[in-house]
Amino acid sequence: MSADAHEADRLSPGFPPPTVGSGPLAEPVAQSFARLSPDQRGALVAARDELTRFVMAYQFGLEEMLTKVNILKDEFSYVHDYNPIEHVSSRLKSPEGILAKAVRKGCPLRVDAIREQIFDIAGIRITCSFIADTYTIRDMLMSQEDVTVVEVKDYIAHPKENGYKSLHLIVQVPVFLSDRVEHVKVEIQIRTIAMDFWASLEHKIYYKYDGDVPQTLLDELRDAATVANRLDVKMERLHQEVSRLPHTSAAETSEPSSALEAVPAELLQTLFQQIGRETGT
């Protein structure tokens, strides 16, 4: 993306270099920038601006998907008796992280190539209570009209060799910018609390050993994954048994049959007026 006219005016020989922070590397970088020709400076600033807009689009796409997830979470909290979403977290790769991933994958260092080949720039992790909940949330997100499903990987039904379990979705959402619409990919991981605990531990072990984990630890990790799965299955069975129990109370079995019938009409009217003011309806 080329610089526009007013950007070109800023790129005079006296134009200050991009901010590079402080410390021992700041001055050498500034000196290197000063030695560039005006055209090279223009190209560098244009590339910086393009990468900034590129990352911003992913930030906006991430926020859109987070809004969808949080709406589901809040709806379950307020409307339903049970909320399958325990925790939601997100992360956005830094420009340095994006470029490093591109280099590792052998991806050309161009925005269009990165967009097509790297799918985990924006990521959301949803932690659920039970295995069935992960599929419920997956289906709800996949059924939304403005969400395009690019890829689905079911590592719960088909775990990785090391024992890793999770549902992975790559979805695409439209981001409406001032001059165009960007279709941004977001990676969504959905897992149970036990799966998330195991994955966090595995990540720490691999980081500690810089990827070269002793075989004994790898074997123990696989055993731990089996134990975590047994815990998931047992807890879900207990949850299902409790859910099948009659859900009655003294208030529910007493007359009148509808609890609202016992509430004075004036109080109901006041309550609904308050709800209307809070919701703007």
C-alpha positions as CSV (number, residue, x, y, z in Angstrom):
1,M,0.0,0.0,0.0
2,S,1.6,3.3,-1.1
3,A,1.8,6.5,1.0
4,D,-0.7,9.2,0.0
5,A,0.2,12.8,-0.8
6,H,0.3,14.2,2.7
7,E,2.3,11.2,3.8
8,A,4.9,11.9,1.1
9,D,5.3,15.5,2.4
10,R,6.1,14.1,5.9
11,L,8.8,12.0,4.4
12,S,11.2,14.9,3.8
13,P,14.9,14.4,4.8
14,G,14.0,15.9,8.2
15,F,11.1,13.5,8.9
16,P,11.7,11.7,12.2
17,P,12.1,8.0,12.2
18,P,9.3,5.7,13.5
19,T,9.2,5.3,17.3
20,V,11.4,2.5,18.3
21,G,11.4,2.8,22.0
22,S,14.4,3.5,24.2
23,G,17.5,1.5,25.1
24,P,20.7,0.4,23.4
25,L,18.9,-0.5,20.1
26,A,17.0,2.7,19.7
27,E,19.9,4.8,18.5
28,P,21.3,2.3,15.9
29,V,17.8,1.9,14.5
30,A,17.3,5.7,14.2
31,Q,20.7,6.0,12.5
32,S,19.8,3.3,10.0
33,F,16.5,5.0,9.3
34,A,18.3,8.3,8.7
35,R,20.5,6.7,6.1
36,L,17.6,5.5,4.0
37,S,16.5,7.4,0.9
38,P,13.2,9.2,0.9
39,D,11.7,6.5,-1.2
40,Q,12.9,3.8,1.2
41,R,11.6,5.8,4.1
42,G,8.2,6.1,2.4
43,A,8.1,2.3,1.7
44,L,9.0,1.5,5.3
45,V,6.4,3.9,6.8
46,A,3.8,2.6,4.3
47,A,4.6,-1.0,5.3
48,R,4.3,-0.1,9.0
49,D,0.9,1.6,8.4
50,E,-0.4,-1.3,6.4
51,L,0.7,-3.8,9.1
52,T,-1.0,-1.6,11.7
53,R,-4.3,-1.6,9.9
54,F,-4.0,-5.3,9.2
55,V,-3.6,-6.0,13.0
56,M,-6.4,-3.6,13.8
57,A,-8.8,-5.5,11.6
58,Y,-8.0,-8.6,13.6
59,Q,-8.5,-6.7,16.8
60,F,-12.0,-5.6,15.6
61,G,-12.8,-9.2,14.4
62,L,-11.8,-10.6,17.8
63,E,-14.0,-8.1,19.6
64,E,-17.0,-9.0,17.3
65,M,-16.6,-12.7,18.2
66,L,-16.1,-11.9,21.9
67,T,-19.3,-10.0,21.9
68,K,-21.1,-13.0,20.4
69,V,-19.7,-15.3,23.0
70,N,-20.4,-12.9,25.9
71,I,-24.0,-12.5,24.7
72,L,-24.5,-16.2,24.9
73,K,-22.8,-16.3,28.3
74,D,-25.0,-13.5,29.7
75,E,-28.1,-14.9,28.2
76,F,-27.5,-18.3,29.9
77,S,-26.8,-16.5,33.2
78,Y,-30.0,-14.4,33.1
79,V,-32.5,-16.6,31.2
80,H,-31.6,-20.2,31.7
81,D,-31.1,-22.3,34.8
82,Y,-27.7,-23.4,33.7
83,N,-24.7,-21.6,32.1
84,P,-22.4,-23.9,30.1
85,I,-19.6,-21.2,29.8
86,E,-17.3,-21.1,32.7
87,H,-14.6,-18.7,31.4
88,V,-13.7,-16.8,28.3
89,S,-10.3,-15.5,27.4
90,S,-8.7,-14.0,24.2
91,R,-5.4,-13.0,22.7
92,L,-4.1,-11.2,19.7
93,K,-0.7,-11.9,18.2
94,S,1.7,-8.9,18.2
95,P,3.1,-7.8,14.8
96,E,6.4,-9.4,15.9
97,G,4.7,-12.6,16.7
98,I,2.8,-12.6,13.3
99,L,6.1,-12.1,11.4
100,A,7.9,-14.8,13.4
101,K,5.1,-17.2,12.7
102,A,5.2,-16.4,9.0
103,V,8.9,-17.1,8.9
104,R,8.5,-20.4,10.7
105,K,5.8,-21.4,8.2
106,G,7.8,-20.2,5.2
107,C,5.0,-17.8,4.5
108,P,5.9,-14.8,2.3
109,L,6.1,-11.6,4.4
110,R,3.2,-10.0,2.6
111,V,-0.2,-9.0,4.2
112,D,-2.2,-11.0,1.6
113,A,-0.1,-14.1,2.1
114,I,-0.3,-13.9,5.9
115,R,-4.0,-13.4,5.7
116,E,-4.4,-16.6,3.7
117,Q,-1.9,-18.8,5.5
118,I,-2.0,-17.9,9.2
119,F,-5.3,-18.5,11.0
120,D,-4.4,-18.0,14.7
121,I,-3.7,-14.2,14.7
122,A,-6.8,-13.7,16.8
123,G,-7.8,-16.3,19.2
124,I,-10.6,-17.0,21.8
125,R,-10.6,-19.8,24.4
126,I,-13.9,-20.9,25.9
127,T,-13.8,-23.1,29.0
128,C,-16.9,-25.2,29.7
129,S,-18.0,-27.3,32.6
130,F,-18.8,-30.6,30.7
131,I,-17.9,-32.3,27.4
132,A,-21.5,-31.9,26.1
133,D,-21.3,-28.2,26.7
134,T,-18.3,-27.8,24.3
135,Y,-20.4,-29.1,21.4
136,T,-23.4,-27.0,22.5
137,I,-21.4,-23.8,22.3
138,R,-19.7,-24.9,19.0
139,D,-23.1,-25.5,17.4
140,M,-24.5,-22.1,18.6
141,L,-21.5,-20.2,17.2
142,M,-21.5,-22.1,13.9
143,S,-25.2,-21.4,13.4
144,Q,-24.9,-17.6,13.5
145,E,-25.7,-16.1,10.1
146,D,-22.7,-13.7,9.8
147,V,-20.2,-16.3,11.0
148,T,-18.5,-18.4,8.2
149,V,-17.0,-21.6,9.4
150,V,-13.6,-22.2,7.7
151,E,-12.4,-25.2,9.5
152,V,-13.4,-27.5,12.4
153,K,-11.1,-29.9,14.2
154,D,-12.5,-32.2,16.9
155,Y,-9.6,-33.2,19.1
156,I,-12.1,-34.4,21.8
157,A,-13.4,-37.2,19.7
158,H,-10.0,-37.7,18.1
159,P,-7.3,-36.6,20.6
160,K,-3.8,-35.7,19.5
161,E,-1.1,-38.4,20.2
162,N,0.1,-36.5,23.3
163,G,-3.4,-36.6,24.8
164,Y,-4.5,-33.1,23.9
165,K,-8.2,-32.6,23.7
166,S,-10.2,-29.6,22.6
167,L,-12.6,-28.4,19.9
168,H,-10.9,-26.0,17.4
169,L,-12.9,-23.7,15.1
170,I,-11.6,-21.3,12.5
171,V,-14.4,-18.8,11.7
172,Q,-14.5,-15.8,9.5
173,V,-16.4,-12.6,10.4
174,P,-16.9,-9.3,8.4
175,V,-15.2,-6.2,9.8
176,F,-16.6,-3.0,8.4
177,L,-13.9,-0.4,8.1
178,S,-14.1,3.2,6.8
179,D,-13.2,2.3,3.2
180,R,-13.7,-1.5,2.9
181,V,-14.9,-4.7,4.5
182,E,-12.3,-7.1,5.9
183,H,-13.1,-10.7,6.4
184,V,-11.1,-11.7,9.4
185,K,-10.4,-15.2,10.6
186,V,-10.6,-16.0,14.4
187,E,-9.5,-19.2,16.0
188,I,-11.8,-20.5,18.7
189,Q,-10.8,-23.2,21.2
190,I,-13.5,-24.8,23.3
191,R,-12.6,-27.2,26.1
192,T,-13.6,-28.4,29.5
193,I,-12.0,-27.2,32.8
194,A,-10.0,-30.5,33.0
195,M,-8.8,-30.2,29.4
196,D,-7.8,-26.6,29.9
197,F,-5.8,-27.5,33.1
198,W,-4.0,-30.3,31.3
199,A,-3.2,-28.1,28.3
200,S,-1.9,-25.4,30.5
201,L,0.4,-27.8,32.3
202,E,1.6,-29.3,29.1
203,H,2.5,-25.9,27.7
204,K,4.5,-25.0,30.8
205,I,6.4,-28.3,30.6
206,Y,7.3,-27.8,27.0
207,Y,8.3,-24.2,27.7
208,K,10.5,-25.3,30.6
209,Y,12.3,-27.9,28.5
210,D,12.4,-25.7,25.4
211,G,10.4,-28.4,23.5
212,D,12.8,-31.3,24.4
213,V,10.7,-33.0,27.0
214,P,12.0,-36.3,28.5
215,Q,10.1,-39.3,27.4
216,T,9.1,-40.2,31.0
217,L,7.3,-36.8,31.3
218,L,5.6,-37.3,28.0
219,D,4.3,-40.7,29.2
220,E,3.0,-39.1,32.4
221,L,1.3,-36.4,30.4
222,R,-0.5,-38.9,28.4
223,D,-1.6,-40.7,31.6
224,A,-2.7,-37.4,33.0
225,A,-4.8,-36.8,29.9
226,T,-6.5,-40.2,30.4
227,V,-7.2,-39.3,34.1
228,A,-8.6,-35.9,33.1
229,N,-10.9,-37.5,30.6
230,R,-12.2,-40.0,33.2
231,L,-12.9,-37.1,35.5
232,D,-14.8,-35.3,32.7
233,V,-16.9,-38.4,32.0
234,K,-17.7,-39.0,35.6
235,M,-18.6,-35.4,36.4
236,E,-20.8,-35.2,33.4
237,R,-22.6,-38.4,34.4
238,L,-23.2,-37.0,37.9
239,H,-24.4,-33.8,36.4
240,Q,-26.9,-35.7,34.2
241,E,-28.2,-37.7,37.2
242,V,-28.8,-34.5,39.2
243,S,-30.5,-32.8,36.3
244,R,-33.0,-35.7,36.0
245,L,-34.1,-35.2,39.6
246,P,-37.5,-33.6,40.1
247,H,-37.0,-29.8,40.5
248,T,-39.7,-28.8,42.8
249,S,-39.9,-26.7,46.0
250,A,-42.6,-25.8,48.5
251,A,-43.3,-22.6,46.7
252,E,-43.8,-24.4,43.4
253,T,-46.3,-26.9,44.8
254,S,-48.4,-24.4,46.7
255,E,-51.4,-22.5,45.4
256,P,-51.8,-20.5,43.3
257,S,-50.3,-22.5,40.4
258,S,-48.5,-19.5,38.9
259,A,-46.2,-17.5,41.2
260,L,-46.9,-14.3,39.3
261,E,-50.6,-14.6,40.2
262,A,-49.7,-14.0,43.8
263,V,-47.8,-10.7,43.0
264,P,-49.9,-7.5,43.3
265,A,-50.6,-6.0,39.8
266,E,-49.3,-2.6,40.9
267,L,-45.9,-4.2,41.8
268,L,-45.7,-6.1,38.5
269,Q,-46.4,-2.8,36.6
270,T,-43.7,-1.0,38.5
271,L,-41.3,-3.9,37.8
272,F,-41.9,-3.9,34.1
273,Q,-41.6,-0.2,33.9
274,Q,-38.2,-0.4,35.6
275,I,-37.1,-3.1,33.2
276,G,-38.2,-1.0,30.2
277,R,-36.1,2.0,31.5
278,E,-33.0,-0.2,32.0
279,T,-33.3,-1.8,28.5
280,G,-34.5,1.3,26.7
281,T,-37.7,-0.4,25.5
